[in-house]
Amino acid sequence: MLQSIDVELVIDGDDMSFTVWAELSAGGSWGWGSDEPPWFDVEIEDVRGEDNKTVSDYLWSKIVDNYDEYIVGLFEEEYL
């Protein structure tokens, strides 16, 4: 399921706001009575700036390389 969250990050010393869109999936004991251990997966699909345009390749790299775990944690807090 495609979901979004708003994120404020510091990139190269500047405070910036983004909307991060990600495909979320969960399973295991959270889904349908499974005996499998619970799991939650976040696949970042798109990052948009305040102008609602997809960020540049440079910003994409900075965000995904440096804040991936933080963003995944935000999705887990919001959607679990």
Salt bridges, closest charged atoms under 4 A:
ASP12 OD1 - LYS62 NZ 3.10
ASP46 OD2 - ARG48 NE 2.70
